[in-house]
């Protein structure tokens, strides 16, 4: 009888010992820790998916503004809706990333590679977009708004440049104050006065190539050869309703 009583006790002790000695499963990595990088412009601290909102979403929307799809314009409103998910998906596809429409470490890592410390995309500069003055003042919107509009245009151009084989895009000009606009005979309601218009040189792509490609990258105003006064450049901008006119290019 004693042996029978001792054996269950030994079994219990062995079971307890095994439970204590068993290795503890590793905790799942913290998504924030995974993205613990510091970027000179802006650093995202969480994964963003449909339904999210906030300043970090708005900053993401600026970087993917050039991926709304043909004829589309992505709202930069800080709300991660279906349009933002689609734009993130196209951005991921463009750079060979897993295309799930969720902005996580891999997506942000690519954005970090594409932006300079002043938040401009690596292939465009504020100086290119403003050959009028140094402080973005004197237009039809406050200076900060004009500069912010130009930043969005640059990210659209970055997307366009990548889609055209990463060949350089020539920028002839962008923002104009009222005085600068009058000096060049610009239209009174020119989008240059708002900071979101860019005039492009032919470069290696040609005026028509630029005008045609711009339709895919969030520009609601496209003017080129065939439109009065635009035989020597392609003009892209943002406006409240679509106006594309470059008849020599089939637009």
Secondary structure, DSSP 4 states (H G I P E B T S, - for coil): -HHHHHHHHHHHHHHHHHHHHSPPPPPPPPHHHHT----SS----S-B-TT-BSHHHHHHHHHTTT-S-TT-----SSB--HHHHHHHHHHHHHTT---SS-B-HHHHHHHHHHB-TTSSBTT--HHHH--S-SS--SSSS-HHHHHHHHHHHHHHHHHHHHHTTT----EEE----HHHHHHTT--TT-GGGGT--EEE--TTT-HHHHHHHHTTTT-SEEE-TTSTT-TT-EEEE--SS-EEE-GGGT-
